[in-house]
Amino acid sequence: MTSRSAATEKCRVPFISLAPFLFISFGLAWGILALFIFLPAPMTAMFGKLTGQHPLFFLAVYAPAIAAFILVAYNGGMGGLRRYLSRLLLWRCSPLWYAFLIIGIPLVFISGSALKGNLFKEPFPFASIPALAAALFFMAIKGPVEEFGWRGLALPLLQRKLAPIWAGLLLGIIWGFWHLPAFLLSGTPQSAWSFTPFFLGAVAISVIVTRLFNAARGSILLPALFHFQLINPIWPDAQPYDTYLIIIIAVLVVWLNRKTMFTKAGAVTMVIPGLEDRAMIS
């Protein structure tokens, strides 16, 4: 991005947009879950028991994406929103990243499950192909959608002020903390997990995705694929060893990319690609 286009981009989606993004993301998600936590009887009577497949749970999960769409449309209009969504077409990246996404992440869960001792003890959780297909579908349209907000808008804004390592760490803390109410509410997938390993894993994942995001020049597609692989229902239960392995990988990613992680040179700060940036998408 040229200096002129960078300046134009900062005016189009200013750094201050981060504040309303966080307000909407936390307000919508935490507001929905707080109502079920503090007013369980009337909320359940009105909307039914909250589960991971409940429409209101999906609405809470989609909060970061909703916030991003609102702010991008407000600052860039419908044309800006279309160009923002074109970042889903950014797929060019080192083959090593694709190897990590397709092979490395499954190995993390398989290795973690082996360390846990349940790799061959737990049966495959799906009784039929339709059940497996349904689980894959719902996972694909749930967690990965968050990336429109976290990596689609928040990360490039943070990288205007911070080097990638600090932007990734800060966003990881925010991202991990954003999930907290789901751990306090029975019926959600997170209610059966321990928050501390999840939180540390979220910070480590954010650091890894930050490097992937910059390597792919602001792609939303590849972070979404990463997110899906992390929640892919076919992987075995590996908690908390998968978290330990992810933290080790994050440290290695930072060490191997220390020249780019600790400087803002090369960090993607674009939210809405300008007309002059179409060449890198086509």
N, C-alpha and C positions, 0 to 999 in steps of 0.2 A: 504494500500500500504506500503510495506517495505521501509526502508531507501534506500536500494540499488535500488529498482524499482523507487522510487521517484527521486533519483539522475539521473537515466537513462532517466526518463520522462522529466526532466528539460533540459537535453541535446538534447532530441529528438525534443521537441517543446519549445525553450527557451522563456523566458519572453519578450525578445526584439521583438518577433513575434507580440506583441500587436501593435507596431508602423505600420508595413505594413498592418495589419488587419484594423486599423482605416483609414489608407490612402486609401485603396481600397474601404472600405465600404462607406466612405464619398465621395471619388472622383467619384465613379461610380454613386451613387444615386444623389448626389448634382449636378454632371456634367450634367446628363440627365435632371433633373428638371430645372437647371439654363438655359439650352438652350431654353426650352419652356417659361421660365419667361422673358428672355432678348431678345430672337429672336422668338417671338410667330408666326409671319406671315410665315417666311420661314420653320420653324419646322412643323407647322400645314399643310402647303402646301405639304411638303415632306412626313410626316408620319401620318397626320390626327390629329384631336383634341385629346389631351391627356385626358383620363378618367381613372377611377379606374380599368377598364378592358383592357386597352391598353397594348400591349406586352412590350412597353418601361417602363410603370409604373411597371409591374411585374419585369422587369429587375432591376429597381431601388430598389424595395422591396427586391429582392433576393441578393442585394449587400453584406450584411454581411455573408450570407451562401456561396456565391461565394468566398469571401475572405478567409473564413475558409477552404473551400475545397482546395484552392490553397496552403495555408500555411501548412495544414496537409499533403497533398501529397508531397510538397517540402521537409518537414522535416522527414516524415515517409514513403514515397513511397506509392505504391498502397496497400501494406500490412497494413501500418499504417492507410491509409484511410479506409480500410475495418474494422479495429478494432475500429477506431473512430466512424464509422457508427453503430457499434454494440451497442453503448450506447443508440440507439433507443429501444433496447430490455430491458433496465433497467426500471422495472416497480414496483418493490417491495418498498412499502412505508407504513406508518401508514394509517390505514383505515380512520382516521380523515382527512387526506389530500384528500383522494378520496371523502369523504363526502363534503368537502369544494369545490372541483372542480365540482362535479356533482349537489350538492344542494345549497351550499353556494353562489356561484357566481350568479346563477339565482335569488336567494333571494336578492342579492345586487341590481340587476337591477329592480326587481319588487318593492322592498322597495323604491328605488330611484325614480321610476316612480310614486309611490303613493305619496311621498313627493312633487313631482313636480306637481301633480294633473292631470296627463294625463293617468293614468293606464287604465281607462275604456273609455277614450274619443277618443283615436286614433284607427282607424281600423287596423286589421291585414294587414301588408304591402304586402302580397303575394296573388295574385288572384287564384293561382292554385298550386297543388302539384309539377308539373314540375318546376315552377318558384321558389318555395321554395327550391327544391333539387338543382337547379342550383346555387342559392345564397349560400347555405351551402357548395357546392363543391368549388366555387371560394374562399370563405373565408378560407376553409381548406387548400388550396394550395397557399395562399398568406401570410398573416401575420405570421402564425406558422413557416414557413420556415426560418424566421429571426433567430429563436432560435438555428439553427446550428451554427450561428456566435456568438450571444450575450452570450448565456449560454453554447454553445458547445465549444467555444474557449476563448472568452474574460473573462468570469467570473472565470474559473479555473486559468487563468494566473494572474488575479488581486489578487486572494486569496493566491497566493504565497508570496505576499508582504503585504497584508492587511487582517485584520480580516473581517469576512463575512459582518458585518454591514457597514463597510466603503467601501468594494468592491461593495456591492449592491447599496449603495448610489451613488458612483462615476459612476458605470455603468448605473444607472438610469438617471443621469444627461446627460451622453453621449448619451444614447438611446433616451431620450426625445428630445435633441437638434438635433439629426440626422434627426428627422421628420420635422424640421422647414420649409424647402422649400415647402413641400406638402401643408402647410397652406397658402402659398403665391400664389398658382397657382389654378385658377378656373378649375373646372372639376374633381379635385381629391376629394375623400370623406372628407379629412381633411379641405377643403376650407370653409366648412360650420361650422366648430367648432371654439371654442376659444382656443388659444394656451396655455394660462397660466394654466387653469384647467387640460388640457391634460398633460402638462409638470409635474405638481405636481403629477398627477396620475401615470405617467410613473415612477417617482422616487419611489413612494410608492409600485407600482407593482414590481419593481425590487428588493426591499427589501424582499417582500413576496416570490418571486420566488427564491431568494438566499437561503432562509431557506428550501424551497421545494427541490431545487436542491441538497443541501447537505444531506437532509434527505433521498433522493432517490439515494445517492451515485454517483452523476454525471449524472443522467438521462437527456437525451435530449427530450425524449418522454413526460414526465410530464410537463415541461415548455411549450412545444408546445401545449399540451392539454389545459393548463391554458390560453395561448395566444388565442387559438381558442374560448374558452368560453367567453373571454372578447370582442370578435368581432362577436360573434354568432348573425346572423341577426334576429333571432326570439325573442330576448329580447327586451323589450320596451325601448323607449328613456328615459333615466334617468339623462341626463346631467343637471347640474353639481353635482347632489346629489350622483350619483354613485361614483364620485371621492372622495367626502367627506367620504363616507362609506369605500372606499378602504383605505384611509389614516388612518382611525380609526382602520381598520383591521391590517394594517402594524404596527401601534404602539403596538397593542395587541400581534402580532406575535413576535415582538422584545422583549417585556416585558416577555412573557411566555418562550422565548428561549434565555434569556439574557446570560445564562452561555455559550452557544455555539455561539451566534452571536458576542460576543465581544472577542473571542479568536480564534486563527487559528487552534487550536486542533480540528480535525474532519472535517475541511474544505477540500473540494475536490479540488485538484490541477491537476488532471489527465486530459489530453486532448486525448491522444492516450492510451487506455488500453494496458498494456504489456501482454505477454503470460501468466504471472503468475497471472494476474487479471481476467482471463476468468471465474474463479469459481464464481465470484460475478455476472456475467452476465448470466451464464447458469442456 
